[in-house]
Amino acid sequence: MKNKKLIFLTQAAVIAAMYAVLTVGQNLLFPGTASAAIQFRVAEVLTVLAIYTPAAIPGLTIGCVLANISSVTAGLGFYDMIFGSLASLLAAVTMYLLRNVRIKKIPFLALLMPAIFNGIIVGLEIAIFFLDTGFTMTGFLVSGGCVALGELVVLMVLGIPMCLLLNKNADKMGITQS
């Protein structure tokens, strides 16, 4: 008999570790590509897992906290650790709730959630705490737009193929499709 709590905790821990390692590794290999205002954080493709397992919600959130600890040492302060992780949490919860809304078996609406939440929350973070001009609507729209664009590119280019792969192999991988 499977212990559901143990499976949940194991899945969450593996997702958190993968997210943190991918993000920190990307920043080491290509500085700023996973933490700047214009970013293409490859680990964001893992947000797709929130469509298939609720364990991805704490996994992605904790993974983001761990990954963003490195941004504290890069001069972004604790802001990114707090606000970026909040955006990840809200996006993952919303993705899970929207998991059954699909067009041709692809959860397009769910895939938009990281771009929306990160665009708004991280865009506000950048506009309030990091722009020399202080908060301006233009600064927010540009910052938020850049963050959202990076999210969209990752989720459309990598996320859709990952969804198709997971849809095809869900039973073999022990994940559910509600």
C-alpha positions as CSV (number, residue, x, y, z in Angstrom):
1,M,0.0,0.0,0.0
2,K,1.3,3.4,-0.9
3,N,1.7,6.0,1.8
4,K,0.1,9.1,0.2
5,K,1.7,11.5,2.7
6,L,5.2,10.2,2.0
7,I,4.6,10.3,-1.8
8,F,3.4,13.9,-1.5
9,L,6.4,15.0,0.6
10,T,8.8,13.2,-1.7
11,Q,7.3,14.8,-4.8
12,A,7.4,18.2,-3.2
13,A,11.0,17.8,-2.0
14,V,12.2,16.6,-5.4
15,I,10.4,19.5,-7.2
16,A,11.8,22.0,-4.7
17,A,15.3,20.7,-5.2
18,M,15.1,20.6,-9.0
19,Y,13.8,24.2,-9.1
20,A,16.5,25.5,-6.8
21,V,19.3,23.6,-8.6
22,L,18.2,24.6,-12.1
23,T,17.8,28.3,-11.1
24,V,21.1,28.6,-9.2
25,G,22.9,26.6,-11.8
26,Q,21.5,28.8,-14.6
27,N,22.6,31.9,-12.8
28,L,26.1,30.4,-12.3
29,L,26.5,29.5,-15.9
30,F,24.7,32.5,-17.4
31,P,24.7,35.3,-14.8
32,G,21.5,37.3,-14.5
33,T,19.5,35.1,-16.9
34,A,17.4,33.7,-14.1
35,S,17.2,36.7,-11.8
36,A,17.3,39.9,-13.7
37,A,14.3,42.0,-14.8
38,I,14.4,40.3,-18.2
39,Q,14.8,36.7,-17.3
40,F,14.2,33.3,-18.9
41,R,14.2,31.1,-15.8
42,V,14.3,27.6,-17.2
43,A,13.2,26.1,-13.9
44,E,9.8,27.8,-14.5
45,V,8.9,24.9,-16.8
46,L,8.5,22.9,-13.6
47,T,5.4,25.0,-12.8
48,V,3.7,22.7,-15.3
49,L,3.8,20.1,-12.6
50,A,1.2,22.0,-10.6
51,I,-1.3,21.0,-13.2
52,Y,-0.6,17.3,-12.4
53,T,0.1,17.1,-8.7
54,P,-0.8,19.3,-5.7
55,A,2.7,18.4,-4.3
56,A,4.1,20.9,-6.8
57,I,2.5,23.8,-4.9
58,P,4.8,23.6,-1.8
59,G,7.6,22.2,-4.0
60,L,7.7,25.2,-6.3
61,T,7.3,27.6,-3.5
62,I,10.1,26.2,-1.4
63,G,12.2,25.8,-4.5
64,C,11.7,29.4,-5.4
65,V,12.6,30.5,-1.8
66,L,15.8,28.4,-2.0
67,A,16.7,29.7,-5.4
68,N,16.0,33.3,-4.5
69,I,18.3,33.1,-1.4
70,S,21.1,33.4,-4.0
71,S,19.5,36.6,-5.2
72,V,20.0,38.0,-1.7
73,T,23.7,37.7,-2.1
74,A,23.4,39.2,-5.6
75,G,22.2,42.5,-4.1
76,L,18.4,42.0,-4.6
77,G,17.8,41.9,-0.8
78,F,15.1,39.8,0.7
79,Y,12.5,41.4,-1.6
80,D,12.9,38.8,-4.3
81,M,12.9,35.9,-1.9
82,I,9.6,37.1,-0.5
83,F,7.7,38.5,-3.5
84,G,9.1,36.1,-6.1
85,S,8.1,33.2,-3.9
86,L,4.7,34.6,-3.2
87,A,4.1,35.0,-7.0
88,S,5.2,31.3,-7.4
89,L,2.8,30.2,-4.7
90,L,-0.2,32.0,-6.2
91,A,0.6,30.9,-9.7
92,A,1.0,27.2,-8.6
93,V,-2.3,27.3,-6.7
94,T,-4.1,28.9,-9.6
95,M,-2.6,26.5,-12.1
96,Y,-3.8,23.5,-10.0
97,L,-7.3,25.0,-9.8
98,L,-7.4,25.6,-13.6
99,R,-5.9,22.2,-14.5
100,N,-9.0,20.9,-16.2
101,V,-9.6,24.0,-18.4
102,R,-8.1,22.8,-21.6
103,I,-8.1,23.5,-25.3
104,K,-7.2,20.4,-27.3
105,K,-5.8,18.8,-24.1
106,I,-3.5,21.7,-23.4
107,P,-4.1,23.8,-20.3
108,F,-3.3,27.2,-21.9
109,L,-5.1,29.2,-19.2
110,A,-3.1,27.5,-16.4
111,L,0.1,28.1,-18.3
112,L,-0.6,31.8,-18.3
113,M,-0.7,32.0,-14.5
114,P,3.1,32.3,-13.8
115,A,3.3,35.1,-16.4
116,I,0.4,37.0,-14.8
117,F,1.4,36.6,-11.2
118,N,5.1,37.1,-11.7
119,G,4.5,40.0,-14.1
120,I,2.3,41.8,-11.6
121,I,4.1,40.9,-8.3
122,V,7.7,40.9,-9.4
123,G,7.0,43.9,-11.7
124,L,5.7,45.8,-8.6
125,E,8.8,44.7,-6.6
126,I,11.1,46.0,-9.3
127,A,9.2,49.2,-9.8
128,I,9.0,50.0,-6.0
129,F,12.4,48.8,-4.7
130,F,14.8,48.8,-7.6
131,L,14.1,51.7,-10.1
132,D,16.1,54.8,-9.5
133,T,13.1,56.9,-10.4
134,G,11.0,55.4,-7.7
135,F,7.6,53.9,-8.5
136,T,6.0,55.0,-11.8
137,M,3.3,53.3,-13.8
138,T,5.6,53.2,-16.8
139,G,8.3,51.6,-14.7
140,F,5.9,49.0,-13.4
141,L,4.4,48.3,-16.9
142,V,7.9,47.9,-18.4
143,S,9.3,45.8,-15.6
144,G,6.2,43.6,-15.2
145,G,6.0,43.2,-19.0
146,C,9.6,42.0,-19.2
147,V,9.1,39.5,-16.4
148,A,5.8,38.3,-17.9
149,L,7.4,38.0,-21.4
150,G,10.2,35.8,-20.0
151,E,7.7,33.6,-18.3
152,L,5.5,33.3,-21.4
153,V,8.5,32.3,-23.6
154,V,9.6,29.5,-21.2
155,L,6.0,28.2,-20.7
156,M,5.0,28.3,-24.3
157,V,8.3,26.9,-25.7
158,L,9.1,24.4,-23.0
159,G,5.8,24.1,-21.0
160,I,3.5,23.0,-23.8
161,P,5.8,20.1,-24.9
162,M,6.1,19.1,-21.3
163,C,2.3,19.1,-20.9
164,L,2.0,16.9,-24.0
165,L,4.6,14.5,-22.7
166,L,3.0,14.3,-19.3
167,N,-0.5,13.9,-20.8
168,K,0.8,11.0,-22.9
169,N,2.8,9.3,-20.1
170,A,0.8,10.3,-16.9
171,D,-0.1,6.7,-16.0
172,K,3.4,5.4,-16.4
173,M,4.8,8.2,-14.3
174,G,2.3,7.8,-11.4
175,I,0.7,11.2,-11.8
176,T,-2.9,12.0,-12.1
177,Q,-4.9,13.9,-14.7
178,S,-8.0,15.2,-13.0
